[in-house]
Amino acid sequence: MTKLSPMQRILVTGGAGKVATLLRSGIARPGRILRLLDIREPAALADAGDEETVIGSLTDPAVLADAVQGVDAIVHLGGQSRESDARDVLEANMYGTYLLFEAARAAGVTRVVLASSNHAAGFHIRGDEPLAADLPGRPDTLYGWSKVAMEACGQLYHDRFGMDVICLRIGLWFPKPPGVRGLALWLSPADGNRLVEACLSAPSPGFRLVWGISRNTRRWWSLQEGEALGYFPKDDAEDFAAELIATHGEPAFDTDPVLTRVGGQWCDVPLGNSY
């Protein structure tokens, strides 16, 4: 499949959410329209480009059929973003993602950038070398399990129908690193924009798993897979290290389970409880 043209209409699911709000102005381009899908109206952004809005649910096939019409690519950020009960994560993340892929296939959309999570690999232990992005799924929660299933759905639609699907195992996508884990896992808003743009513009990526992190000095994860797509992050959580350590203390990266397991404290939360 070919590199996308600069003249694009991009569907962004979860368009009213926190990550989409960080992303929208950063990937705005002349000639590009962002079509925002959510169950509520997205807040207006002064520096956003051309945008359209679709109000409705990922679990409504009729809404999705309309939302994907005339779309060149999809950035799938929608669904349940926290640990929740099994019915919630099954419906919002697994079933909703299946319906989205099926609508995309029917409409001839050939590229999906899918927001996965580090919690899809939460029980993996960090090592001396950065962890590869294509680690087997090892979820820490029902939420993490749903992200593994979403990745598998993307693999299925690539293998069956040749769709380009890039799954982003996102760390901590925040304006500033939240806590000392952020020294390793932070994804800055600017690097988040760079990552998504690389995924939209890479020629013929096929199916990929990529870590969503910045160029953090203390990172646990590999940047190699992202660089192969043209993602070259510039920001480093180390800029915030003195402030974070003064507040939280020196991180015990070698002994604290929160700082040795990919999923951190999520490995210990009761399954199915909102967190």
C-alpha positions in Angstrom: 0.0 0.0 0.0 1.2 3.5 -0.8 2.1 6.5 1.3 -0.9 8.7 2.1 -1.4 11.9 0.1 -1.2 15.2 2.0 -4.8 15.8 1.0 -6.5 13.6 3.6 -9.5 13.1 5.8 -8.5 11.3 9.0 -11.1 9.8 11.3 -10.1 10.2 15.0 -12.1 8.1 17.3 -12.4 9.2 20.9 -12.1 12.7 19.4 -13.3 14.4 22.6 -10.8 12.6 24.8 -7.6 13.7 26.6 -5.2 12.2 24.0 -7.2 13.5 21.0 -7.2 17.0 22.6 -3.4 16.8 22.8 -3.1 15.5 19.3 -5.6 17.5 17.2 -3.7 20.7 16.6 -0.4 18.9 16.3 -1.4 16.9 13.3 -3.5 19.6 11.6 -2.2 20.3 8.1 -3.3 22.4 5.1 -5.7 20.2 3.1 -6.3 17.8 5.9 -9.6 17.3 7.7 -9.9 15.6 11.0 -13.2 13.9 11.5 -13.8 13.5 15.3 -16.0 10.7 16.5 -17.1 10.6 20.1 -20.2 10.2 22.2 -19.9 13.9 23.2 -19.0 17.1 21.4 -15.3 17.7 21.4 -14.1 21.0 22.9 -13.2 23.7 20.4 -9.5 24.3 20.0 -8.3 27.7 18.7 -5.3 26.2 16.9 -7.0 23.2 15.4 -7.3 22.9 11.6 -10.3 21.9 9.6 -12.5 19.5 11.6 -15.8 17.6 11.3 -17.7 16.0 14.1 -19.7 12.8 14.3 -21.6 12.1 17.6 -22.2 8.5 18.3 -20.8 5.2 19.7 -18.1 2.8 18.5 -20.6 0.0 19.2 -23.2 1.4 16.7 -22.5 0.0 13.2 -24.7 2.7 11.5 -22.7 5.5 13.1 -19.4 3.8 12.1 -20.6 3.3 8.5 -21.2 7.0 8.2 -18.0 8.0 10.1 -15.7 6.0 7.8 -17.1 7.3 4.5 -14.4 9.2 2.5 -11.8 8.6 5.1 -8.1 8.0 4.1 -7.0 6.7 7.5 -8.2 6.1 11.1 -6.5 7.0 14.3 -8.3 4.8 16.8 -8.2 6.4 20.3 -11.7 5.6 21.4 -13.1 3.1 23.9 -12.6 2.4 27.6 -9.3 4.0 28.8 -9.1 2.6 32.3 -9.6 -0.7 34.1 -13.3 -1.5 34.3 -15.6 -4.5 34.5 -15.4 -7.2 31.9 -18.6 -6.3 30.1 -17.4 -2.7 29.7 -14.0 -3.5 28.3 -15.4 -6.3 26.1 -18.0 -4.0 24.5 -16.1 -0.7 24.3 -12.7 -2.0 23.4 -12.9 -5.4 21.8 -16.4 -5.3 20.1 -16.1 -1.6 19.3 -12.7 -2.2 17.7 -14.0 -5.1 15.6 -16.9 -3.0 14.4 -14.5 -0.2 13.4 -12.2 -2.5 11.5 -15.2 -4.1 9.7 -16.6 -0.7 8.8 -13.1 0.4 7.6 -12.8 -2.7 5.4 -16.2 -2.2 3.9 -15.4 1.4 3.1 -12.0 0.6 1.6 -10.0 2.4 4.3 -6.5 0.9 4.2 -4.7 2.3 7.3 -5.5 2.2 11.0 -3.3 3.7 13.8 -4.5 1.9 16.9 -3.9 3.2 20.5 -2.8 0.1 22.4 -1.1 0.4 25.8 1.9 -0.6 27.8 -0.8 -2.5 29.9 -1.0 -5.0 27.0 2.5 -6.1 28.2 2.1 -5.2 31.8 3.6 -8.3 33.5 6.8 -8.2 31.4 9.8 -7.2 33.5 12.2 -4.6 32.3 15.8 -5.7 31.7 19.2 -4.3 31.1 18.4 -3.7 27.4 15.4 -1.8 26.1 12.4 -4.1 25.6 11.3 -4.8 22.0 7.9 -3.4 21.0 6.7 -6.8 19.7 6.7 -8.5 23.1 4.0 -11.2 23.3 0.9 -9.9 25.1 1.1 -10.2 28.9 -1.7 -8.0 30.2 -1.9 -6.7 33.7 -5.7 -6.0 33.8 -8.9 -6.7 32.0 -8.2 -3.4 30.3 -4.8 -4.7 29.2 -6.4 -7.9 28.0 -8.7 -5.8 25.8 -5.7 -4.1 24.3 -4.1 -7.4 23.4 -7.3 -8.4 21.7 -7.4 -5.1 19.8 -3.9 -5.7 18.6 -4.9 -9.2 17.5 -7.9 -7.8 15.6 -5.5 -5.5 13.8 -3.3 -8.4 12.9 -6.3 -10.3 11.6 -7.4 -7.5 9.3 -3.9 -7.0 8.0 -3.5 -10.7 7.3 -7.0 -11.2 5.8 -7.4 -7.9 3.9 -4.0 -6.3 3.6 -4.7 -3.3 5.8 -1.8 -1.3 7.2 -2.2 -1.4 11.0 0.2 0.2 13.5 -0.5 -0.5 17.2 1.0 2.0 19.6 1.8 0.6 23.0 1.6 3.9 24.7 3.4 4.8 27.9 2.3 8.0 29.7 1.1 10.6 27.2 0.9 13.7 29.3 2.1 17.3 29.1 4.6 16.5 31.9 5.8 13.2 33.2 3.4 12.1 36.0 5.6 10.7 38.8 8.9 8.9 38.6 7.6 6.2 36.2 7.3 9.0 33.8 11.1 9.3 33.6 11.0 6.0 31.6 7.5 5.9 30.1 6.7 9.5 29.2 5.4 10.4 25.7 5.3 14.2 25.3 2.5 15.8 23.3 5.0 17.0 20.7 6.4 13.5 20.3 2.9 12.0 20.3 2.2 14.2 17.3 5.4 13.1 15.6 4.6 9.4 16.3 1.1 9.6 14.8 2.3 11.6 11.8 5.0 9.0 11.2 2.3 6.2 11.3 0.1 8.1 8.9 2.9 8.8 6.4 5.1 5.7 6.4 4.9 3.9 3.1 3.5 0.3 3.3 4.1 -0.3 7.0 2.0 -3.6 7.1 1.3 -4.7 10.7 3.6 -3.1 13.4 3.8 -2.8 17.1 5.6 0.3 18.3 6.3 1.7 21.8 4.7 5.2 22.4 7.5 6.9 24.3 9.8 9.9 24.0 13.6 9.8 23.8 13.8 9.4 27.6 17.3 8.9 29.0 15.9 6.3 31.4 13.6 4.6 28.9 12.8 0.9 29.3 11.7 0.3 25.8 13.1 0.3 22.4 12.8 3.2 19.9 14.0 1.0 17.0 10.6 0.0 15.8 9.4 3.6 15.8 12.5 4.8 14.0 11.9 2.2 11.3 8.6 4.0 10.6 10.2 7.5 10.6 9.5 8.4 14.2 12.4 10.2 15.8 11.3 11.6 19.2 13.0 14.7 20.5 11.8 15.2 24.1 13.3 13.7 27.2 11.7 13.2 30.6 15.1 13.8 32.2 14.3 17.5 31.9 11.8 17.0 34.7 14.0 14.5 36.8 15.2 17.0 39.5 11.6 18.2 40.1 10.2 14.7 40.2 12.9 13.2 42.5 12.6 16.2 44.8 8.9 15.4 45.2 8.8 11.6 45.1 12.4 10.6 46.1 15.0 8.8 44.1 13.3 6.0 42.1 14.3 2.4 43.1 14.3 1.1 39.5 16.0 -2.2 40.5 13.8 -3.2 43.4 10.4 -1.5 43.4 7.8 -3.7 41.5 6.1 -0.5 40.4 9.3 0.4 38.6 10.4 -3.0 37.4 7.2 -4.3 35.8 6.0 -2.7 32.5 2.5 -2.2 34.0 3.7 -1.0 37.3 0.9 -0.7 40.0 -1.7 -1.9 37.5 -0.4 -5.4 38.1 -1.9 -5.3 41.6 -5.2 -3.5 41.2 -8.3 -5.7 41.7 -9.5 -7.0 38.3 -12.6 -5.2 37.0 -12.4 -2.3 39.4 -12.3 1.2 38.0 -8.8 2.6 38.6 
